[in-house]
Amino acid sequence: MSTNGKISGLNPTEMTNAFFDITDDLVFFLDKEFKIILANSSVLEITGYNFDELKEKKF
């Protein structure tokens, strides 16, 4: 499922183990605790943030 880089409006309670292709090379998915994991061809980063925490964060 493509999200075009947008994660707002997603309901994590319905998306355990969800997997999103947000660019040609970068994907993110959720672990069972709804922590977001980013991955591409050269790096795997466990952000440790969940959706509620990301909504409060300013990037």
PQR file with spaces between the fields and no chain letter, atoms N, CA, C, O and H, PARSE charges and radii, in Angstrom:
ATOM       1  N    MET     1       0.842   -1.164    0.000 -0.4000 1.5000
ATOM       2  CA   MET     1       0.000    0.000    0.000 -0.0000 2.0000
ATOM       3  C    MET     1       0.891    1.232    0.000  0.5500 1.7000
ATOM       4  O    MET     1       1.774    1.347    0.850 -0.5500 1.4000
ATOM       5  N    SER     2       0.687    2.133   -0.911 -0.4000 1.5000
ATOM       6  CA   SER     2       1.473    3.354   -0.963 -0.0000 2.0000
ATOM       7  C    SER     2       0.782    4.434   -0.152  0.5500 1.7000
ATOM       8  O    SER     2      -0.437    4.591   -0.228 -0.5500 1.4000
ATOM       9  H    SER     2      -0.030    2.039   -1.602  0.4000 1.0000
ATOM      10  N    THR     3       1.557    5.181    0.623 -0.4000 1.5000
ATOM      11  CA   THR     3       0.996    6.281    1.395 -0.0000 2.0000
ATOM      12  C    THR     3       1.525    7.619    0.911  0.5500 1.7000
ATOM      13  O    THR     3       1.160    8.660    1.458 -0.5500 1.4000
ATOM      14  H    THR     3       2.547    5.054    0.684  0.4000 1.0000
ATOM      15  N    ASN     4       2.377    7.611   -0.102 -0.4000 1.5000
ATOM      16  CA   ASN     4       2.973    8.837   -0.619 -0.0000 2.0000
ATOM      17  C    ASN     4       3.654    9.643    0.477  0.5500 1.7000
ATOM      18  O    ASN     4       3.656   10.873    0.443 -0.5500 1.4000
ATOM      19  H    ASN     4       2.673    6.765   -0.546  0.4000 1.0000
ATOM      20  N    GLY     5       4.231    8.942    1.448 -0.4000 1.5000
ATOM      21  CA   GLY     5       4.955    9.607    2.511 -0.0000 2.0000
ATOM      22  C    GLY     5       4.091   10.184    3.609  0.5500 1.7000
ATOM      23  O    GLY     5       4.624   10.769    4.551 -0.5500 1.4000
ATOM      24  H    GLY     5       4.229    7.943    1.475  0.4000 1.0000
ATOM      25  N    LYS     6       2.766   10.045    3.527 -0.4000 1.5000
ATOM      26  CA   LYS     6       1.878   10.626    4.520 -0.0000 2.0000
ATOM      27  C    LYS     6       1.425    9.552    5.495  0.5500 1.7000
ATOM      28  O    LYS     6       0.966    8.486    5.085 -0.5500 1.4000
ATOM      29  H    LYS     6       2.333    9.570    2.761  0.4000 1.0000
ATOM      30  N    ILE     7       1.557    9.838    6.793 -0.4000 1.5000
ATOM      31  CA   ILE     7       1.105    8.860    7.777 -0.0000 2.0000
ATOM      32  C    ILE     7      -0.060    9.382    8.594  0.5500 1.7000
ATOM      33  O    ILE     7      -0.639    8.632    9.380 -0.5500 1.4000
ATOM      34  H    ILE     7       1.930   10.704    7.125  0.4000 1.0000
ATOM      35  N    SER     8      -0.422   10.652    8.431 -0.4000 1.5000
ATOM      36  CA   SER     8      -1.522   11.173    9.229 -0.0000 2.0000
ATOM      37  C    SER     8      -2.824   10.502    8.818  0.5500 1.7000
ATOM      38  O    SER     8      -3.025   10.173    7.648 -0.5500 1.4000
ATOM      39  H    SER     8       0.048   11.261    7.792  0.4000 1.0000
ATOM      40  N    GLY     9      -3.686   10.307    9.772 -0.4000 1.5000
ATOM      41  CA   GLY     9      -4.974    9.702    9.488 -0.0000 2.0000
ATOM      42  C    GLY     9      -4.988    8.193    9.546  0.5500 1.7000
ATOM      43  O    GLY     9      -6.054    7.585    9.453 -0.5500 1.4000
ATOM      44  H    GLY     9      -3.522   10.574   10.721  0.4000 1.0000
ATOM      45  N    LEU    10      -3.829    7.570    9.698 -0.4000 1.5000
ATOM      46  CA   LEU    10      -3.798    6.116    9.807 -0.0000 2.0000
ATOM      47  C    LEU    10      -4.163    5.716   11.229  0.5500 1.7000
ATOM      48  O    LEU    10      -3.780    6.387   12.187 -0.5500 1.4000
ATOM      49  H    LEU    10      -2.963    8.064    9.773  0.4000 1.0000
ATOM      50  N    ASN    11      -4.889    4.645   11.361 -0.4000 1.5000
ATOM      51  CA   ASN    11      -5.289    4.149   12.669 -0.0000 2.0000
ATOM      52  C    ASN    11      -4.422    2.957   13.026  0.5500 1.7000
ATOM      53  O    ASN    11      -4.637    1.870   12.490 -0.5500 1.4000
ATOM      54  H    ASN    11      -5.201    4.100   10.583  0.4000 1.0000
ATOM      55  N    PRO    12      -3.437    3.124   13.925 -0.5600 1.5000
ATOM      56  CA   PRO    12      -2.517    2.018   14.210  0.2800 2.0000
ATOM      57  C    PRO    12      -3.190    0.820   14.848  0.5500 1.7000
ATOM      58  O    PRO    12      -2.655   -0.287   14.780 -0.5500 1.4000
ATOM      59  N    THR    13      -4.346    1.006   15.466 -0.4000 1.5000
ATOM      60  CA   THR    13      -5.018   -0.143   16.068 -0.0000 2.0000
ATOM      61  C    THR    13      -5.516   -1.118   15.015  0.5500 1.7000
ATOM      62  O    THR    13      -5.815   -2.269   15.333 -0.5500 1.4000
ATOM      63  H    THR    13      -4.780    1.905   15.521  0.4000 1.0000
ATOM      64  N    GLU    14      -5.608   -0.680   13.777 -0.4000 1.5000
ATOM      65  CA   GLU    14      -6.051   -1.546   12.691 -0.0000 2.0000
ATOM      66  C    GLU    14      -4.882   -2.027   11.840  0.5500 1.7000
ATOM      67  O    GLU    14      -5.096   -2.687   10.823 -0.5500 1.4000
ATOM      68  H    GLU    14      -5.365    0.255   13.519  0.4000 1.0000
ATOM      69  N    MET    15      -3.651   -1.709   12.234 -0.4000 1.5000
ATOM      70  CA   MET    15      -2.527   -1.931   11.340 -0.0000 2.0000
ATOM      71  C    MET    15      -1.368   -2.651   11.996  0.5500 1.7000
ATOM      72  O    MET    15      -0.219   -2.346   11.675 -0.5500 1.4000
ATOM      73  H    MET    15      -3.477   -1.172   13.060  0.4000 1.0000
ATOM      74  N    THR    16      -1.603   -3.575   12.882 -0.4000 1.5000
ATOM      75  CA   THR    16      -0.513   -4.350   13.454 -0.0000 2.0000
ATOM      76  C    THR    16       0.243   -5.044   12.335  0.5500 1.7000
ATOM      77  O    THR    16      -0.353   -5.670   11.459 -0.5500 1.4000
ATOM      78  H    THR    16      -2.536   -3.823   13.142  0.4000 1.0000
ATOM      79  N    ASN    17       1.557   -4.926   12.376 -0.4000 1.5000
ATOM      80  CA   ASN    17       2.425   -5.488   11.341 -0.0000 2.0000
ATOM      81  C    ASN    17       2.147   -4.898    9.963  0.5500 1.7000
ATOM      82  O    ASN    17       2.446   -5.531    8.950 -0.5500 1.4000
ATOM      83  H    ASN    17       2.041   -4.417   13.088  0.4000 1.0000
ATOM      84  N    ALA    18       1.589   -3.714    9.912 -0.4000 1.5000
ATOM      85  CA   ALA    18       1.347   -3.056    8.627 -0.0000 2.0000
ATOM      86  C    ALA    18       2.676   -2.699    7.984  0.5500 1.7000
ATOM      87  O    ALA    18       3.676   -2.482    8.668 -0.5500 1.4000
ATOM      88  H    ALA    18       1.346   -3.200   10.734  0.4000 1.0000
ATOM      89  N    PHE    19       2.671   -2.642    6.684 -0.4000 1.5000
ATOM      90  CA   PHE    19       3.887   -2.391    5.903 -0.0000 2.0000
ATOM      91  C    PHE    19       3.540   -1.374    4.834  0.5500 1.7000
ATOM      92  O    PHE    19       2.574   -1.561    4.094 -0.5500 1.4000
ATOM      93  H    PHE    19       1.859   -2.817    6.128  0.4000 1.0000
ATOM      94  N    PHE    20       4.311   -0.300    4.739 -0.4000 1.5000
ATOM      95  CA   PHE    20       4.007    0.775    3.805 -0.0000 2.0000
ATOM      96  C    PHE    20       5.218    1.079    2.938  0.5500 1.7000
ATOM      97  O    PHE    20       6.326    1.240    3.447 -0.5500 1.4000
ATOM      98  H    PHE    20       5.096   -0.148    5.340  0.4000 1.0000
ATOM      99  N    ASP    21       5.011    1.157    1.643 -0.4000 1.5000
ATOM     100  CA   ASP    21       6.055    1.555    0.702 -0.0000 2.0000
ATOM     101  C    ASP    21       5.891    3.048    0.470  0.5500 1.7000
ATOM     102  O    ASP    21       4.975    3.467   -0.239 -0.5500 1.4000
ATOM     103  H    ASP    21       4.110    1.026    1.229  0.4000 1.0000
ATOM     104  N    ILE    22       6.778    3.866    1.066 -0.4000 1.5000
ATOM     105  CA   ILE    22       6.588    5.310    0.982 -0.0000 2.0000
ATOM     106  C    ILE    22       7.467    5.974   -0.078  0.5500 1.7000
ATOM     107  O    ILE    22       7.218    7.122   -0.446 -0.5500 1.4000
ATOM     108  H    ILE    22       7.522    3.526    1.642  0.4000 1.0000
ATOM     109  N    THR    23       8.473    5.287   -0.566 -0.4000 1.5000
ATOM     110  CA   THR    23       9.240    5.748   -1.722 -0.0000 2.0000
ATOM     111  C    THR    23       9.722    4.503   -2.441  0.5500 1.7000
ATOM     112  O    THR    23       9.404    3.383   -2.041 -0.5500 1.4000
ATOM     113  H    THR    23       8.675    4.354   -0.267  0.4000 1.0000
ATOM     114  N    ASP    24      10.488    4.702   -3.499 -0.4000 1.5000
ATOM     115  CA   ASP    24      11.029    3.542   -4.203 -0.0000 2.0000
ATOM     116  C    ASP    24      12.033    2.772   -3.348  0.5500 1.7000
ATOM     117  O    ASP    24      12.211    1.570   -3.543 -0.5500 1.4000
ATOM     118  H    ASP    24      10.746    5.612   -3.823  0.4000 1.0000
ATOM     119  N    ASP    25      12.694    3.451   -2.401 -0.4000 1.5000
ATOM     120  CA   ASP    25      13.775    2.812   -1.651 -0.0000 2.0000
ATOM     121  C    ASP    25      13.537    2.758   -0.145  0.5500 1.7000
ATOM     122  O    ASP    25      14.269    2.068    0.564 -0.5500 1.4000
ATOM     123  H    ASP    25      12.549    4.428   -2.243  0.4000 1.0000
ATOM     124  N    LEU    26      12.539    3.466    0.353 -0.4000 1.5000
ATOM     125  CA   LEU    26      12.330    3.552    1.795 -0.0000 2.0000
ATOM     126  C    LEU    26      10.950    3.013    2.151  0.5500 1.7000
ATOM     127  O    LEU    26       9.953    3.365    1.520 -0.5500 1.4000
ATOM     128  H    LEU    26      11.945    4.028   -0.223  0.4000 1.0000
ATOM     129  N    VAL    27      10.905    2.180    3.140 -0.4000 1.5000
ATOM     130  CA   VAL    27       9.631    1.650    3.630 -0.0000 2.0000
ATOM     131  C    VAL    27       9.576    1.810    5.142  0.5500 1.7000
ATOM     132  O    VAL    27      10.613    1.929    5.796 -0.5500 1.4000
ATOM     133  H    VAL    27      11.715    1.894    3.652  0.4000 1.0000
ATOM     134  N    PHE    28       8.385    1.814    5.692 -0.4000 1.5000
ATOM     135  CA   PHE    28       8.272    1.715    7.140 -0.0000 2.0000
ATOM     136  C    PHE    28       7.186    0.719    7.473  0.5500 1.7000
ATOM     137  O    PHE    28       6.252    0.506    6.700 -0.5500 1.4000
ATOM     138  H    PHE    28       7.543    1.717    5.161  0.4000 1.0000
ATOM     139  N    PHE    29       7.324    0.117    8.628 -0.4000 1.5000
ATOM     140  CA   PHE    29       6.309   -0.816    9.087 -0.0000 2.0000
ATOM     141  C    PHE    29       6.215   -0.731   10.596  0.5500 1.7000
ATOM     142  O    PHE    29       7.065   -0.120   11.243 -0.5500 1.4000
ATOM     143  H    PHE    29       8.083    0.290    9.256  0.4000 1.0000
ATOM     144  N    LEU    30       5.199   -1.335   11.150 -0.4000 1.5000
ATOM     145  CA   LEU    30       4.945   -1.261   12.583 -0.0000 2.0000
ATOM     146  C    LEU    30       5.215   -2.600   13.230  0.5500 1.7000
ATOM     147  O    LEU    30       4.853   -3.648   12.696 -0.5500 1.4000
ATOM     148  H    LEU    30       4.509   -1.832   10.624  0.4000 1.0000
ATOM     149  N    ASP    31       5.861   -2.555   14.398 -0.4000 1.5000
ATOM     150  CA   ASP    31       5.977   -3.799   15.147 -0.0000 2.0000
ATOM     151  C    ASP    31       4.707   -3.983   15.983  0.5500 1.7000
ATOM     152  O    ASP    31       3.778   -3.181   15.891 -0.5500 1.4000
ATOM     153  H    ASP    31       6.154   -1.704   14.832  0.4000 1.0000
ATOM     154  N    LYS    32       4.673   -5.016   16.778 -0.4000 1.5000
ATOM     155  CA   LYS    32       3.448   -5.323   17.516 -0.0000 2.0000
ATOM     156  C    LYS    32       3.124   -4.306   18.602  0.5500 1.7000
ATOM     157  O    LYS    32       1.997   -4.274   19.096 -0.5500 1.4000
ATOM     158  H    LYS    32       5.428   -5.668   16.853  0.4000 1.0000
ATOM     159  N    GLU    33       4.081   -3.483   18.979 -0.4000 1.5000
ATOM     160  CA   GLU    33       3.832   -2.415   19.944 -0.0000 2.0000
ATOM     161  C    GLU    33       3.597   -1.092   19.230  0.5500 1.7000
ATOM     162  O    GLU    33       3.611   -0.034   19.860 -0.5500 1.4000
ATOM     163  H    GLU    33       4.997   -3.510   18.578  0.4000 1.0000
ATOM     164  N    PHE    34       3.381   -1.145   17.919 -0.4000 1.5000
ATOM     165  CA   PHE    34       3.140    0.026   17.077 -0.0000 2.0000
ATOM     166  C    PHE    34       4.320    0.982   17.052  0.5500 1.7000
ATOM     167  O    PHE    34       4.145    2.181   16.834 -0.5500 1.4000
ATOM     168  H    PHE    34       3.370   -2.004   17.407  0.4000 1.0000
ATOM     169  N    LYS    35       5.524    0.459   17.274 -0.4000 1.5000
ATOM     170  CA   LYS    35       6.718    1.272   17.097 -0.0000 2.0000
ATOM     171  C    LYS    35       7.068    1.245   15.616  0.5500 1.7000
ATOM     172  O    LYS    35       7.001    0.199   14.971 -0.5500 1.4000
ATOM     173  H    LYS    35       5.666   -0.515   17.451  0.4000 1.0000
ATOM     174  N    ILE    36       7.435    2.386   15.092 -0.4000 1.5000
ATOM     175  CA   ILE    36       7.693    2.509   13.662 -0.0000 2.0000
ATOM     176  C    ILE    36       9.128    2.120   13.358  0.5500 1.7000
ATOM     177  O    ILE    36      10.058    2.554   14.038 -0.5500 1.4000
ATOM     178  H    ILE    36       7.490    3.236   15.616  0.4000 1.0000
ATOM     179  N    ILE    37       9.301    1.307   12.339 -0.4000 1.5000
ATOM     180  CA   ILE    37      10.618    0.871   11.890 -0.0000 2.0000
ATOM     181  C    ILE    37      10.790    1.338   10.452  0.5500 1.7000
ATOM     182  O    ILE    37       9.964    1.032    9.592 -0.5500 1.4000
ATOM     183  H    ILE    37       8.546    0.955   11.786  0.4000 1.0000
ATOM     184  N    LEU    38      11.858    2.076   10.190 -0.4000 1.5000
ATOM     185  CA   LEU    38      12.170    2.538    8.842 -0.0000 2.0000
ATOM     186  C    LEU    38      13.245    1.644    8.259  0.5500 1.7000
ATOM     187  O    LEU    38      14.152    1.217    8.972 -0.5500 1.4000
ATOM     188  H    LEU    38      12.529    2.325   10.888  0.4000 1.0000
ATOM     189  N    ALA    39      13.154    1.357    6.979 -0.4000 1.5000
ATOM     190  CA   ALA    39      14.150    0.496    6.347 -0.0000 2.0000
ATOM     191  C    ALA    39      14.365    0.942    4.912  0.5500 1.7000
ATOM     192  O    ALA    39      13.431    1.370    4.235 -0.5500 1.4000
ATOM     193  H    ALA    39      12.417    1.704    6.399  0.4000 1.0000
ATOM     194  N    ASN    40      15.598    0.838    4.458 -0.4000 1.5000
ATOM     195  CA   ASN    40      15.886    0.972    3.035 -0.0000 2.0000
ATOM     196  C    ASN    40      16.959   -0.041    2.692  0.5500 1.7000
ATOM     197  O    ASN    40      17.254   -0.932    3.490 -0.5500 1.4000
ATOM     198  H    ASN    40      16.358    0.490    5.008  0.4000 1.0000
ATOM     199  N    SER    41      17.541    0.086    1.522 -0.4000 1.5000
ATOM     200  CA   SER    41      18.474   -0.948    1.082 -0.0000 2.0000
ATOM     201  C    SER    41      19.742   -1.001    1.916  0.5500 1.7000
ATOM     202  O    SER    41      20.437   -2.017    1.892 -0.5500 1.4000
ATOM     203  H    SER    41      17.301    0.809    0.874  0.4000 1.0000
ATOM     204  N    SER    42      20.074    0.062    2.660 -0.4000 1.5000
ATOM     205  CA   SER    42      21.339    0.067    3.379 -0.0000 2.0000
ATOM     206  C    SER    42      21.211    0.246    4.889  0.5500 1.7000
ATOM     207  O    SER    42      22.208    0.134    5.602 -0.5500 1.4000
ATOM     208  H    SER    42      19.509    0.887    2.680  0.4000 1.0000
ATOM     209  N    VAL    43      20.022    0.519    5.387 -0.4000 1.5000
ATOM     210  CA   VAL    43      19.902    0.774    6.823 -0.0000 2.0000
ATOM     211  C    VAL    43      18.541    0.305    7.326  0.5500 1.7000
ATOM     212  O    VAL    43      17.539    0.366    6.614 -0.5500 1.4000
ATOM     213  H    VAL    43      19.212    0.611    4.807  0.4000 1.0000
ATOM     214  N    LEU    44      18.533   -0.160    8.556 -0.4000 1.5000
ATOM     215  CA   LEU    44      17.293   -0.481    9.269 -0.0000 2.0000
ATOM     216  C    LEU    44      17.318    0.324   10.553  0.5500 1.7000
ATOM     217  O    LEU    44      18.221    0.155   11.372 -0.5500 1.4000
ATOM     218  H    LEU    44      19.347   -0.210    9.134  0.4000 1.0000
ATOM     219  N    GLU    45      16.346    1.190   10.739 -0.4000 1.5000
ATOM     220  CA   GLU    45      16.321    2.060   11.916 -0.0000 2.0000
ATOM     221  C    GLU    45      15.036    1.809   12.695  0.5500 1.7000
ATOM     222  O    GLU    45      13.937    1.944   12.158 -0.5500 1.4000
ATOM     223  H    GLU    45      15.612    1.327   10.074  0.4000 1.0000
ATOM     224  N    ILE    46      15.183    1.445   13.957 -0.4000 1.5000
ATOM     225  CA   ILE    46      14.023    1.327   14.833 -0.0000 2.0000
ATOM     226  C    ILE    46      13.865    2.681   15.516  0.5500 1.7000
ATOM     227  O    ILE    46      14.679    3.046   16.364 -0.5500 1.4000
ATOM     228  H    ILE    46      16.075    1.335   14.394  0.4000 1.0000
ATOM     229  N    THR    47      12.837    3.418   15.156 -0.4000 1.5000
ATOM     230  CA   THR    47      12.704    4.780   15.656 -0.0000 2.0000
ATOM     231  C    THR    47      12.290    4.826   17.113  0.5500 1.7000
ATOM     232  O    THR    47      12.633    5.763   17.834 -0.5500 1.4000
ATOM     233  H    THR    47      12.176    3.122   14.467  0.4000 1.0000
ATOM     234  N    GLY    48      11.543    3.804   17.553 -0.4000 1.5000
ATOM     235  CA   GLY    48      11.059    3.828   18.921 -0.0000 2.0000
ATOM     236  C    GLY    48       9.859    4.727   19.128  0.5500 1.7000
ATOM     237  O    GLY    48       9.357    4.824   20.248 -0.5500 1.4000
ATOM     238  H    GLY    48      11.264    3.043   16.968  0.4000 1.0000
ATOM     239  N    TYR    49       9.377    5.393   18.077 -0.4000 1.5000
ATOM     240  CA   TYR    49       8.205    6.250   18.190 -0.0000 2.0000
ATOM     241  C    TYR    49       6.964    5.481   17.775  0.5500 1.7000
ATOM     242  O    TYR    49       7.019    4.638   16.880 -0.5500 1.4000
ATOM     243  H    TYR    49       9.784    5.314   17.167  0.4000 1.0000
ATOM     244  N    ASN    50       5.851    5.769   18.424 -0.4000 1.5000
ATOM     245  CA   ASN    50       4.580    5.262   17.932 -0.0000 2.0000
ATOM     246  C    ASN    50       3.825    6.429   17.294  0.5500 1.7000
ATOM     247  O    ASN    50       4.324    7.554   17.291 -0.5500 1.4000
ATOM     248  H    ASN    50       5.807    6.453   19.151  0.4000 1.0000
ATOM     249  N    PHE    51       2.649    6.181   16.762 -0.4000 1.5000
ATOM     250  CA   PHE    51       1.932    7.235   16.049 -0.0000 2.0000
ATOM     251  C    PHE    51       1.570    8.404   16.951  0.5500 1.7000
ATOM     252  O    PHE    51       1.678    9.556   16.531 -0.5500 1.4000
ATOM     253  H    PHE    51       2.243    5.267   16.765  0.4000 1.0000
ATOM     254  N    ASP    52       1.140    8.133   18.190 -0.4000 1.5000
ATOM     255  CA   ASP    52       0.786    9.226   19.092 -0.0000 2.0000
ATOM     256  C    ASP    52       1.991   10.111   19.381  0.5500 1.7000
ATOM     257  O    ASP    52       1.868   11.335   19.419 -0.5500 1.4000
ATOM     258  H    ASP    52       1.053    7.197   18.531  0.4000 1.0000
ATOM     259  N    GLU    53       3.150    9.501   19.584 -0.4000 1.5000
ATOM     260  CA   GLU    53       4.364   10.275   19.845 -0.0000 2.0000
ATOM     261  C    GLU    53       4.779   11.072   18.614  0.5500 1.7000
ATOM     262  O    GLU    53       5.245   12.203   18.746 -0.5500 1.4000
ATOM     263  H    GLU    53       3.250    8.506   19.553  0.4000 1.0000
ATOM     264  N    LEU    54       4.619   10.507   17.426 -0.4000 1.5000
ATOM     265  CA   LEU    54       4.991   11.225   16.210 -0.0000 2.0000
ATOM     266  C    LEU    54       4.089   12.425   15.964  0.5500 1.7000
ATOM     267  O    LEU    54       4.551   13.444   15.450 -0.5500 1.4000
ATOM     268  H    LEU    54       4.240    9.588   17.319  0.4000 1.0000
ATOM     269  N    LYS    55       2.817   12.326   16.320 -0.4000 1.5000
ATOM     270  CA   LYS    55       1.906   13.457   16.132 -0.0000 2.0000
ATOM     271  C    LYS    55       2.356   14.660   16.945  0.5500 1.7000
ATOM     272  O    LYS    55       2.136   15.799   16.533 -0.5500 1.4000
ATOM     273  H    LYS    55       2.442   11.499   16.738  0.4000 1.0000
ATOM     274  N    GLU    56       2.987   14.426   18.102 -0.4000 1.5000
ATOM     275  CA   GLU    56       3.434   15.505   18.972 -0.0000 2.0000
ATOM     276  C    GLU    56       4.810   16.041   18.589  0.5500 1.7000
ATOM     277  O    GLU    56       5.194   17.122   19.036 -0.5500 1.4000
ATOM     278  H    GLU    56       3.166   13.501   18.437  0.4000 1.0000
ATOM     279  N    LYS    57       5.551   15.309   17.776 -0.4000 1.5000
ATOM     280  CA   LYS    57       6.922   15.671   17.431 -0.0000 2.0000
ATOM     281  C    LYS    57       6.935   16.652   16.267  0.5500 1.7000
ATOM     282  O    LYS    57       6.132   16.525   15.342 -0.5500 1.4000
ATOM     283  H    LYS    57       5.239   14.431   17.413  0.4000 1.0000
ATOM     284  N    LYS    58       7.819   17.610   16.301 -0.4000 1.5000
ATOM     285  CA   LYS    58       7.962   18.571   15.204 -0.0000 2.0000
ATOM     286  C    LYS    58       9.253   18.258   14.466  0.5500 1.7000
ATOM     287  O    LYS    58      10.321   18.183   15.074 -0.5500 1.4000
ATOM     288  H    LYS    58       8.471   17.714   17.052  0.4000 1.0000
ATOM     289  N    PHE    59       9.156   18.077   13.166 -0.4000 1.5000
ATOM     290  CA   PHE    59      10.329   17.744   12.352 -0.0000 2.0000
ATOM     291  C    PHE    59      10.700   18.907   11.478  0.5500 1.7000
ATOM     292  O    PHE    59      11.663   18.825   10.716 -0.5500 1.4000
ATOM     293  H    PHE    59       8.289   18.138   12.671  0.4000 1.0000
